[in-house]
């Protein structure tokens, strides 16, 4: 598959979705494909399903069309999964994947096992949005679609500073900039700007941080009580693990926050040539070599001990 048009031929109904707790790359890639179909295939009845995402992404075209209820049981001709490594990560949208007549996966996670009928998976890509750019005819990428793609690339590359950023990534970003997008505003308002509550919870996470293994590992945990105190939701915790990672001399950064059911959602980041996807896999998670996630049972002290032990054993 070299262009997404090849798989849209003859399709009458389509569904689009991405992973649970959607981030910038997930929201950007799904909306880019959704807008493309809406703009150029008006004959296709297309729906986009995602869990609620941060308000910073609401500026993207047709973001108001996102369905977070999953209330219908439509059987679609085509289901497109973006930025998602397996059906479990689709959450409630998995039912549409399972019943669809044909499925397509576009993704860059190293742990993706090619679970769809058609797969466009390149782990070396900076982001799923970079892959979407490859699949869309350049002459058909509108300014609004370009904004979606650029937003996803910005978030999965940490504003083009992570090691996943390549010359190709920068060439794609340059092409998008030439389409007239307000790239400075996108970076500032979606990546750097934080609410007062987000800044407070970031401060609490830094205060909670502890060093392990002689300073090689930094780990912080945020409880439900702390999230309630600062009036923040899980979607507001983006960026904390990256702030932990930039601590001097750290090799691995780990951030855990407590879910409503008492489990903990974990995020891992790394400095140097280490593979944290292996650590996430220990707990049934996955992701990338330098950025991965998982869910682990509590209580907190046990979860911390297990995570630190897994890092010791695998790095």
Secondary structure in CASP SS format (residue, H / E / C, confidence):
PFRMAT SS
TARGET T0000
AUTHOR 0000-0000-0000
METHOD secondary structure of the structure
MODEL  1
X C 1.00
X C 1.00
X C 1.00
X C 1.00
X H 1.00
X H 1.00
X H 1.00
X H 1.00
X C 1.00
X C 1.00
X C 1.00
X C 1.00
X E 1.00
X E 1.00
X E 1.00
X E 1.00
X E 1.00
X C 1.00
X C 1.00
X C 1.00
X C 1.00
X C 1.00
X C 1.00
X H 1.00
X H 1.00
X H 1.00
X H 1.00
X H 1.00
X H 1.00
X H 1.00
X H 1.00
X H 1.00
X H 1.00
X H 1.00
X H 1.00
X H 1.00
X H 1.00
X H 1.00
X H 1.00
X H 1.00
X C 1.00
X C 1.00
X C 1.00
X C 1.00
X E 1.00
X E 1.00
X E 1.00
X E 1.00
X E 1.00
X C 1.00
X C 1.00
X C 1.00
X C 1.00
X C 1.00
X H 1.00
X H 1.00
X H 1.00
X C 1.00
X C 1.00
X C 1.00
X C 1.00
X C 1.00
X H 1.00
X H 1.00
X H 1.00
X C 1.00
X E 1.00
X C 1.00
X C 1.00
X C 1.00
X C 1.00
X C 1.00
X C 1.00
X C 1.00
X C 1.00
X C 1.00
X C 1.00
X E 1.00
X E 1.00
X E 1.00
X E 1.00
X E 1.00
X C 1.00
X C 1.00
X C 1.00
X C 1.00
X H 1.00
X H 1.00
X H 1.00
X H 1.00
X H 1.00
X H 1.00
X H 1.00
X H 1.00
X H 1.00
X H 1.00
X H 1.00
X H 1.00
X H 1.00
X C 1.00
X C 1.00
X E 1.00
X E 1.00
X E 1.00
X E 1.00
X E 1.00
X E 1.00
X C 1.00
X C 1.00
X C 1.00
X C 1.00
X C 1.00
X C 1.00
X C 1.00
X C 1.00
X C 1.00
X C 1.00
X E 1.00
X E 1.00
X E 1.00
X E 1.00
X C 1.00
X C 1.00
X C 1.00
X C 1.00
X C 1.00
X C 1.00
X H 1.00
X H 1.00
X H 1.00
X H 1.00
X H 1.00
X H 1.00
X H 1.00
X H 1.00
X C 1.00
X C 1.00
X H 1.00
X H 1.00
X H 1.00
X C 1.00
X C 1.00
X H 1.00
X H 1.00
X H 1.00
X H 1.00
X H 1.00
X H 1.00
X H 1.00
X H 1.00
X H 1.00
X H 1.00
X H 1.00
X H 1.00
X H 1.00
X H 1.00
X H 1.00
X C 1.00
X C 1.00
X C 1.00
X C 1.00
X C 1.00
X C 1.00
X C 1.00
X C 1.00
X C 1.00
X H 1.00
X H 1.00
X H 1.00
X H 1.00
X H 1.00
X H 1.00
X H 1.00
X H 1.00
X H 1.00
X H 1.00
X H 1.00
X C 1.00
X C 1.00
X C 1.00
X C 1.00
X C 1.00
X H 1.00
X H 1.00
X H 1.00
X H 1.00
X H 1.00
X H 1.00
X H 1.00
X H 1.00
X H 1.00
X H 1.00
X C 1.00
X C 1.00
X C 1.00
X H 1.00
X H 1.00
X H 1.00
X H 1.00
X H 1.00
X H 1.00
X H 1.00
X H 1.00
X H 1.00
X H 1.00
X H 1.00
X H 1.00
X H 1.00
X C 1.00
X E 1.00
X E 1.00
X E 1.00
X H 1.00
X H 1.00
X H 1.00
X C 1.00
X E 1.00
X E 1.00
X E 1.00
X E 1.00
X E 1.00
X E 1.00
X C 1.00
X H 1.00
X H 1.00
X H 1.00
X H 1.00
X H 1.00
X H 1.00
X C 1.00
X C 1.00
X C 1.00
X C 1.00
X H 1.00
X H 1.00
X H 1.00
X H 1.00
X C 1.00
X C 1.00
X H 1.00
X H 1.00
X H 1.00
X H 1.00
X H 1.00
X H 1.00
X C 1.00
X C 1.00
X C 1.00
X C 1.00
X C 1.00
X C 1.00
X E 1.00
X E 1.00
X E 1.00
X E 1.00
X E 1.00
X E 1.00
X E 1.00
X C 1.00
X C 1.00
X C 1.00
X C 1.00
X C 1.00
X E 1.00
X E 1.00
X E 1.00
X E 1.00
X E 1.00
X E 1.00
X E 1.00
X C 1.00
X C 1.00
X C 1.00
X C 1.00
X C 1.00
X H 1.00
X H 1.00
X H 1.00
X H 1.00
X H 1.00
X H 1.00
X H 1.00
X C 1.00
X C 1.00
X C 1.00
X E 1.00
X E 1.00
X C 1.00
X C 1.00
X C 1.00
X E 1.00
X E 1.00
X E 1.00
X E 1.00
X E 1.00
X E 1.00
X C 1.00
X C 1.00
X C 1.00
X H 1.00
X H 1.00
X H 1.00
X H 1.00
X H 1.00
X H 1.00
X H 1.00
X H 1.00
X H 1.00
X H 1.00
X H 1.00
X H 1.00
X H 1.00
X H 1.00
X H 1.00
X C 1.00
END
